């Protein structure tokens, strides 16, 4: 049986994406459901993998990291698999994706300073060619996922 998200599911997801610590009572009051009904829907979405988890967002600068960067890696022949085995142990890496295109990997990393960046790149170059992009500011971060039909209707009015 296929599970489809209805407007109430999307309302719950919207509330939880804004604040993962929102109370079920508060969410229910906002969307017209009882707390047990909200809890049942949340549990179902967790069980089906729609909700993957809850976590805390940490400020890298407040935690002592002066730099945040995007680093791409174009792996040398035979070095992609060893890199994929190693990357999970690199404390600097907060997100890593295997991608299409000229590069194989894109990573988001946090670093104490430019000297830490230099040492980190020195560790990466055994796996391939790197490109580093220092993040100056976040323009959009952790934007909530919305129902696709909302996005489609908004696009119709654009060029």
Secondary structure, DSSP 8 states (H G I E B T S, - for coil): ------HHHHHHHHHHHH-TT--HHHHHHHHT--HHHHHHHHHHHHHTTSS--------TTTTT--EEEEEEEEE-TT-HHHHHHHGGG-TTEEEEEE-SSS-SEEEEEEESSHHHHHHHHHHHTTTEEEEEEE----SS-S-----HHHHHHHHTT--
